[in-house]
């Protein structure tokens, strides 16, 4: 039986970070969001758009539940064979490229999967040496330095999701 540590390769760099940045919302944020939600709900009921009413209610529930989720802490490891996030391993052969995004309140590492229809893997870099992460990854993957945040990420950050 193969040694699991041998399969993931030799450790090159390691850091610990939250799954996603914890966003603190003020009472004003909740008040404005609640008023907007109630306004949309009243409008859809007034215009008898029952499907719209259901959508507004579902969005309200999702926003509420998202606000209650506490991010988990993961150990991220860059090895000679791939990227390990907690107990999941992503071999470099299944990754296509990477880029780092620096915003005013966070730094993230984005990894593109080589598989079709795969999601982007986004890792928080808080507490990590970004240059060391880049140095290790450049040995195995090309960097796409011109890429930035997706529109969905920008909108989510703007609305503090």
Secondary structure as UniProt FT lines:
FT   HELIX           4..8
FT   STRAND          11..18
FT   HELIX           27..46
FT   TURN            47..48
FT   HELIX           50..68
FT   STRAND          73..79
FT   STRAND          82..85
FT   TURN            86..87
FT   STRAND          88..91
FT   HELIX           92..94
FT   STRAND          95..102
FT   STRAND          107..113
FT   TURN            116..117
FT   STRAND          121..124
FT   TURN            126..127
FT   HELIX           130..138
FT   TURN            139..140
FT   STRAND          142..143
FT   TURN            145..146
FT   HELIX           151..158
FT   TURN            159..160
//
